[in-house]
Amino acid sequence: MPTRVDTLSIFDREVKTLHRKYPAITDALANLADELERGQRPGTRVPRVAATVHKVRLPNPSARRGKRGGFRILYHVKSQRHLVLIAIYAKTEHVDITDAEIRQRIAAVR
């Protein structure tokens, strides 16, 4: 049984904003969604916030900077078969997302 991957509405708005500048974001997200649906859990855990939050670094083909200057995606593991994408940002435009903001978005999932 595949893993269900949902998104928060704020995540969808962030993708729409980034898509204007970086059209290749759609392909990068599709590849990540495929991995997640197959049950893989890429990225590193963010334990200072919650053990259920993972941060994934994706390259940005539109900017040709690789993973270092690419996208950061945070997802929340709601259950073994259900994930929620909670945040996305371009590392070149946004330094980091605060722990408080991550906690706020996790609360919106529940």
C-alpha positions in Angstrom: 0.0 0.0 0.0 1.5 3.3 -1.0 2.1 6.2 1.3 -0.4 9.1 1.0 1.3 12.5 0.5 -0.7 15.6 1.3 0.2 19.3 1.4 -0.8 22.3 3.6 -2.4 25.2 1.7 0.5 27.4 2.7 2.8 24.9 1.1 0.8 25.1 -2.1 1.0 28.9 -2.1 4.8 28.7 -1.6 5.2 26.4 -4.5 3.1 28.7 -6.7 5.3 31.7 -5.8 8.5 29.7 -6.4 7.2 28.3 -9.7 7.1 31.8 -11.2 10.9 32.2 -10.8 11.9 28.5 -10.9 9.7 26.5 -13.3 11.6 23.3 -12.8 10.3 23.1 -9.2 7.4 21.0 -10.5 9.7 18.2 -11.7 11.7 18.3 -8.5 8.6 18.0 -6.4 7.2 15.2 -8.5 10.3 13.2 -8.0 10.2 13.7 -4.3 6.5 12.8 -4.1 7.3 9.5 -6.0 10.0 8.6 -3.4 7.7 9.4 -0.5 4.8 7.4 -2.0 7.1 4.4 -2.3 7.8 4.6 1.4 11.3 6.1 1.3 12.1 8.8 3.9 14.7 11.1 2.3 16.3 13.9 4.2 17.4 14.4 7.8 15.2 14.5 10.9 14.7 17.8 12.6 14.7 16.6 16.3 14.8 20.0 17.9 11.3 20.6 16.7 9.7 17.1 16.5 11.0 13.7 15.6 8.4 13.4 12.9 9.7 16.3 10.8 12.2 15.8 8.0 14.2 18.3 5.9 15.0 17.4 2.3 17.5 19.3 0.2 16.7 19.3 -3.5 18.7 20.7 -6.4 17.3 23.7 -8.3 17.8 22.9 -12.0 16.4 26.4 -12.9 19.2 28.1 -11.0 22.0 25.5 -11.7 23.3 25.6 -8.2 22.8 22.1 -7.1 21.6 21.1 -3.6 23.5 23.8 -1.8 21.6 26.6 -3.5 18.5 24.6 -4.1 15.2 24.0 -2.4 14.5 23.0 1.2 11.3 21.0 1.8 10.0 20.0 5.2 7.5 17.2 5.7 5.7 15.8 8.7 5.3 12.1 9.1 1.7 11.9 10.4 1.6 8.1 10.4 3.5 5.3 8.7 1.3 5.7 5.6 0.6 9.4 5.6 2.9 12.4 5.1 2.2 16.1 4.9 4.5 18.5 3.0 4.5 21.5 5.3 7.1 24.0 4.0 9.3 24.8 0.9 11.7 27.6 0.3 14.7 28.4 -2.0 17.9 28.5 0.0 19.1 31.4 -2.0 16.1 33.5 -1.0 15.3 32.4 2.5 18.0 31.6 5.1 16.0 29.2 7.3 12.6 28.5 8.7 12.2 29.1 12.5 11.4 26.3 14.9 8.2 28.2 16.0 7.0 28.4 12.4 7.5 24.6 11.9 5.6 23.9 15.2 2.8 26.1 14.0 2.6 24.3 10.7 2.6 20.9 12.4 -0.3 22.1 14.6 -2.2 23.0 11.4 -1.9 19.4 10.2 -3.7 18.0 13.3 
